[in-house]
Amino acid sequence: MYKPFTYLAFFIALTFSLSCKPSQTSNRLISNPEKTFESFFSTTQKNYANFGIKRINWDSVYQVYKPKINSQTSDKELKDILAESIYTLNDGHVSIFTPLGWVNSKKSHEWGAFPDRTPATLKEDKQAFYTLLGAKYFDKSTLKRSNCKTDFSIYCWLKPALTKQKIGYYIPSFQGEDCVKLAEQMAQEFQTADMVIIDLRYNPGGMGYTYGRKIAGHFVSQPIDYCNTYQKKESLSNEFQPALEWMVRPAKPNLGNKKMYVLTNRWTISAGDHFALLLKLLPTATLIGENTVGAFGKQQNFELPNGWKYTLTVSRHAGVDGTIYEGKGISPAFRVVNTFKDIQNGNDLVLEKAIQLIQGQ
C-alpha cells in the first residue's frame, strides 16, 4: 500500500520493430497531488505512534480518501482532504502547514479561546484575557517577565486587596533557558509566599523533558516519577522501543512545601500537558479550569513532496500507573470555564475560584 505508481519505459533503438501500446494507468507518471497524498499516508503509517490506543485502522482511512485524489486535485482540495483524514486522529501534535493555512488534527484545538467564540477571534480574546489579569489581579509593580521564543513567562504578587494571604502568581514558559532562570528567581522570591498560583492557560508547550523538568524541580520536595514514553519504531508494524522513565528531582530554591493552585484550559498543550500531569500528582497542588489538550507524545517534523510541512506524534506516553491521557488531557479537580462575556465583564471565573479556595483556608 502507498507505493508510487510505476510505469514501463519503452526505448526504440535504431528502427521501429514493435508497436507498443501500454495502458493509460501504467503509462503515466504519478501526479503531484497523488504523490503528496501517497507520501503523507505512507509516512504517517510508518511513524505515527497512537493508532493502537486510538483504535484507528489507517488503511481504512486511506481507502476512504484515496478515491478523492487525482491529477486535477487543486491545492485547496488536497489540503481539505488531508485535513479530513487527520481529524480521525484527534491529536494535538499532528498538524499540516500549507500556504493556504494551518490545520491541526484536534478540532477542539482550533476553537476560540472561549466556548462562545470562534478561532478567528483567538488573538483578540487572549489580549482581552491578559489585559484583565494585569488590570484587576496583578500587583504590576512586582511583575518580572522573560520573553521565550514564541511565548513569555512572568511572575508577580496578587494585589493584596484580593486576599489576606500573600499569593505568588506564576505563568511559566518551557521554551528556553531564560525562562528557566526566571523560574529560579521566582522560586527565590516566593519563599515568603503563603501559596502559589501557577497559570498554565494558553501554554503552547515547548521542551517539556528539558526546560519543563528543570522548572518543575522547584515545586517538588522529593524525587518523583511522573511518566513513561515509548518511541515508535519506523516500520509498518506497531512496534516500540523499551520504555523511557521520566523523573523530576527537587531544585533549589524550592517551593515543594507550598500549597499550589494550578489553572488550566483547552489551550494547555504539550509541555503544558506534562506540567499539569506532574503537578496533579503532588498532594500540595489543586487543579482548576478545563481539561488540557492531551498531546503528550514526542512531536517530529516531516516534509511532503510539494513542500508542505507536517508533524506527527512518534512516541506513546503513559502515566506511571499506565493511564493514557492522550487526546483526553488532564482533568481539573474543579471544572470552571470562562466565557468571553465573563472577561468583558471583568471577571476571570477560574482565578476567582482559586481565590475563593484560598480564602477558605
HUVEN-V955884 format. One record per helix or strand. SS is the DSSP state (H for helix, E for strand). FROM is the first residue (numbers start at 1). TO is the last residue. Records with the same first field share a line. If there is no record, write none. Layout:
SS = FROM-TO + FROM-TO
//
This chain:
H = 24-27 + 32-47 + 51-54 + 58-66 + 75-87 + 107-110 + 119-137 + 160-162 + 177-192 + 208-219 + 271-280 + 340-344 + 349-359
E = 95-98 + 101-104 + 138-148 + 151-158 + 167-171 + 174-174 + 195-199 + 206-206 + 224-232 + 240-240 + 244-248 + 259-264 + 285-289 + 299-303 + 309-313 + 315-319 + 334-335
//
